[in-house]
Structure formats: C-alpha cells, structure tokens
Amino acid sequence: MSTQQSRGRPDHWPVGRLLSTAARRVERAWDAHLASWELNHASLPVLVHVSMTPLSQRELADACGVTEQTMSRVVARLERTGYVTRRRHDEDRRRHVIAITPDGARALAACADPGPAQEQVLGHLSPERRALLDDLLREVVRPEDLTPEPVTTAAHGGPTSTDEGLA
C-alpha cells in the first residue's frame, strides 16, 4: 500500500488527528441533538452557567474560555430564542448581565442529557470499551493540562511545545 493510500486510513493517523476527528464527530452529533432546541455546543454552556446565577458577559466569556466578542454573538443568539435576557448592570452601566429565562431553563432541562449524542457516536462500543475510553480521555484532559504552556523557541529556531507530537 502506498503512503498516499495509508494517509486516509485511521489506523495510520497520529493520535492528535484521531482525537481531533473523534471530537468533531461528537460535536456534530451533539449539535444535531441540541438543534431541536435551537442550541449548539457553544450556547449550552452559557445556559448552564447562567442557570446558577446571572453573570456578566465578561464572566461568561471567561467561564467558557472564549473572547468577549464571541460571547456577545452567542448571547445575542440566545436572546433571539428567548432563552436569556441581557440587561445593563445596576451599578456599572458599561456591563451587561445575562440571566436565564423560564424558557431557557426548560430548554436546558430538556436537552442537557448527552446520552443520545454519545450513543450515536459510541453506540458500537461495549460498555467496557466505553468506560476505558472515558478513563483514558480523563487522563489526557487533566485540569492542570487545560492551561496552555508557553511556547519556547528551540535551538533550531522553531517553536516547541510539549504536545507538538500530537498533531
């Protein structure tokens, strides 16, 4: 088999490509599940956060790990669906406070079960294999690993990182 042919086969892919492809499959299945409620993988965490307490747009952006500009677009979409309200902060008129609406709380309660999306992607795996996958992914995605390490310059002049072998 030529190198060209083997590149398309997952059994010859590096781990980073496998993880990325698996993540996209799960994300597409999750988005398809959430679409019934006019939600997606970006908007659901916002509902989860504001279901606990109203938050500023900046606090939501920080909590979700996105820019304030991105959060503004997500919140605008949730406002259009009637799932959140955005109002000026009582003391700091420059800030907006985002709160969940009763419709948003109902949508969150109805869609929050990841089971259907996970079943679509992982249904062919036995319970033992699913548990093993879960354990391995939790080892790979440890909380201390979620903060990116600074990229340093190697002697050869290119950037280096501890995870450059994943891609």
Secondary structure, 3 states (H helix, E strand, C coil): CCHHHHHCCHHHCCHHHHHHHHHHHHHHHHHHHHHHHCCCCCHHHHHHHHHHCCEEHHHHHHHHCCCHHHHHHHHHHHHHHCCEEEEECCCCCCCEEEEECHHHHHHHHHHCCCHHHHHHHHCCCCHHHHHHHHHHHHHHCCHHHCCCCCCEECCCCCEECCCHHHC
